[in-house]
């Protein structure tokens, strides 16, 4: 199973879970799963995170040590991104300021990566608004399953405790429609 993570997963983890206190529970399984290819992301996410945490901070050093999981999109994924942006609502997810300043916007790339690799998108974005430009809406429109942050932390905790990673974890195959991860 491949998890394709959004910027907000790592940024919230860095902000709220210090390495010293959560190393064994969160960061060790996260590193192991990245190294085994079970966790991926896109280079736009790395760029977003690197703008906040430089190479001198512990978070920046951790990012740099795991940079290989932040992949460029492939041609096939680029075609999926083009399909995503045919939807006017999803175009609204790219902020004009980001375009002017050359800042990364990763949402469409994350969903495209998950679609092509057969993965599950992991995000902390809300799925409460139908017809929004958020990742859960994009993923649902393309039939890509997504997972919320709490379930992802459960996966990491399960791995740290030697349990099956899907135990007690839900994913969403459509907006607000959870199913057990084990059913995928």
C-alpha positions as CSV (number, residue, x, y, z in Angstrom):
1,X,0.0,0.0,0.0
2,X,1.3,3.4,-1.0
3,X,0.5,6.6,0.9
4,X,0.9,10.0,-0.9
5,X,1.2,12.7,1.7
6,X,0.2,16.3,1.6
7,X,2.3,19.2,3.0
8,X,0.0,19.6,5.9
9,X,0.7,16.1,7.2
10,X,4.4,16.9,7.8
11,X,4.0,20.5,8.7
12,X,1.5,19.6,11.5
13,X,3.7,16.8,12.6
14,X,6.7,19.0,12.8
15,X,4.7,21.7,14.7
16,X,3.0,19.5,17.2
17,X,5.2,16.4,17.7
18,X,8.8,17.0,18.7
19,X,11.3,14.5,17.5
20,X,12.5,13.6,21.0
21,X,9.0,12.8,22.4
22,X,7.6,11.2,19.2
23,X,10.6,9.6,17.6
24,X,9.7,6.0,18.1
25,X,6.0,6.4,17.6
26,X,5.8,8.7,14.6
27,X,9.2,9.5,13.1
28,X,10.8,6.0,13.1
29,X,7.8,4.4,11.3
30,X,7.5,7.4,9.0
31,X,11.2,7.1,8.0
32,X,10.9,3.3,7.6
33,X,7.9,3.6,5.4
34,X,9.5,6.3,3.3
35,X,12.7,4.2,2.9
36,X,10.6,1.2,1.9
37,X,8.6,3.2,-0.7
38,X,5.3,3.0,1.1
39,X,5.2,6.8,1.6
40,X,5.7,9.2,-1.3
41,X,5.0,12.8,-2.0
42,X,5.8,15.3,-4.8
43,X,8.6,17.8,-5.2
44,X,6.1,20.6,-4.8
45,X,5.4,19.5,-1.2
46,X,9.2,19.5,-0.5
47,X,9.4,23.0,-1.9
48,X,6.4,24.1,0.3
49,X,8.0,22.6,3.4
50,X,11.5,23.8,2.6
51,X,10.2,27.4,2.5
52,X,9.3,27.1,6.2
53,X,12.0,24.8,7.6
54,X,15.5,25.5,6.3
55,X,18.4,23.0,6.3
56,X,19.6,24.3,9.7
57,X,16.5,23.3,11.7
58,X,15.9,19.7,12.9
59,X,12.8,19.6,10.7
60,X,14.8,20.8,7.6
61,X,17.5,18.3,8.2
62,X,14.9,15.5,8.5
63,X,13.3,16.7,5.2
64,X,16.7,16.7,3.5
65,X,17.5,13.2,4.7
66,X,14.1,12.0,3.2
67,X,14.2,14.1,0.0
68,X,14.1,11.0,-2.2
69,X,10.4,10.5,-1.3
70,X,9.5,13.8,-2.9
71,X,9.3,12.9,-6.5
72,X,8.9,14.9,-9.7
73,X,5.6,14.2,-11.5
74,X,5.8,11.8,-14.5
75,X,4.3,12.5,-18.0
76,X,1.4,10.2,-17.1
77,X,0.8,12.2,-13.9
78,X,1.0,15.4,-15.9
79,X,-1.9,14.3,-18.0
80,X,-4.0,13.7,-14.9
81,X,-3.1,17.2,-13.6
82,X,-4.3,18.6,-16.9
83,X,-7.6,16.7,-16.4
84,X,-7.9,18.1,-12.9
85,X,-7.5,21.6,-14.1
86,X,-10.2,21.3,-16.7
87,X,-12.5,21.7,-13.8
88,X,-12.9,25.4,-13.1
89,X,-13.5,24.8,-9.4
90,X,-10.2,22.9,-9.0
91,X,-8.4,25.8,-10.8
92,X,-9.5,28.0,-7.8
93,X,-7.1,25.9,-5.6
94,X,-4.2,27.6,-7.2
95,X,-3.8,31.0,-5.6
96,X,-3.0,34.0,-7.9
97,X,-0.4,35.2,-5.4
98,X,1.3,31.8,-5.6
99,X,1.5,32.1,-9.4
100,X,2.9,35.6,-9.2
101,X,5.5,34.7,-6.6
102,X,6.4,31.3,-8.1
103,X,5.3,29.5,-4.9
104,X,4.5,25.8,-5.1
105,X,0.9,24.5,-5.1
106,X,0.9,20.8,-4.7
107,X,-2.7,19.6,-4.4
108,X,-3.3,18.5,-8.0
109,X,0.1,16.9,-8.2
110,X,-0.5,14.9,-5.0
111,X,-3.8,13.5,-6.3
112,X,-2.3,12.7,-9.7
113,X,0.6,10.9,-8.1
114,X,-1.8,8.8,-6.0
115,X,-4.0,8.1,-9.1
116,X,-1.1,6.7,-11.1
117,X,0.6,4.7,-8.4
118,X,-2.6,3.3,-7.0
119,X,-2.0,5.1,-3.7
120,X,-4.1,6.7,-1.0
121,X,-3.8,10.5,-0.6
122,X,-3.2,11.5,3.0
123,X,-4.3,15.0,3.9
124,X,-5.5,17.2,6.8
125,X,-7.8,19.2,4.5
126,X,-11.5,19.1,5.3
127,X,-14.0,17.2,3.3
128,X,-17.0,19.1,4.8
129,X,-17.7,21.3,1.7
130,X,-19.1,19.6,-1.4
131,X,-17.9,21.2,-4.6
132,X,-14.7,22.8,-3.0
133,X,-11.3,22.9,-4.5
134,X,-9.7,20.9,-1.7
135,X,-7.8,17.6,-2.0
136,X,-10.7,15.4,-0.8
137,X,-12.9,16.8,-3.5
138,X,-10.3,16.4,-6.2
139,X,-9.5,12.8,-5.1
140,X,-13.2,11.8,-4.9
141,X,-13.8,13.2,-8.4
142,X,-11.1,10.9,-9.8
143,X,-11.9,7.9,-7.7
144,X,-8.7,8.2,-5.6
145,X,-9.1,7.1,-2.0
146,X,-8.0,9.6,0.7
147,X,-7.2,9.3,4.4
148,X,-7.4,11.9,7.1
149,X,-4.5,12.8,9.4
150,X,-5.7,11.0,12.5
151,X,-6.0,7.7,10.6
152,X,-2.5,8.2,9.2
153,X,-1.2,8.7,12.7
154,X,-2.9,5.4,13.6
155,X,-1.1,3.7,10.7
156,X,2.2,5.0,12.0
157,X,1.4,4.0,15.6
158,X,0.3,0.5,14.4
159,X,3.6,0.1,12.6
160,X,5.6,1.2,15.6
161,X,3.7,-1.4,17.7
162,X,4.1,-4.2,15.2
163,X,0.4,-4.3,14.4
164,X,-1.1,-4.5,10.9
165,X,-1.0,-1.0,9.5
166,X,-4.6,-1.0,8.5
167,X,-6.0,-2.0,12.0
168,X,-8.6,0.6,13.1
169,X,-8.0,2.8,10.1
170,X,-10.5,4.3,7.7
171,X,-10.2,5.7,4.2
172,X,-12.6,7.6,2.1
173,X,-13.6,6.4,-1.4
174,X,-15.9,9.4,-1.8
175,X,-16.6,12.5,0.2
176,X,-17.6,11.8,3.8
177,X,-17.9,8.0,3.0
178,X,-15.4,6.1,5.2
179,X,-14.6,2.5,4.7
180,X,-12.1,0.3,6.6
181,X,-8.6,0.4,5.0
182,X,-8.6,-3.4,5.1
183,X,-11.5,-3.3,2.6
184,X,-9.4,-1.8,-0.2
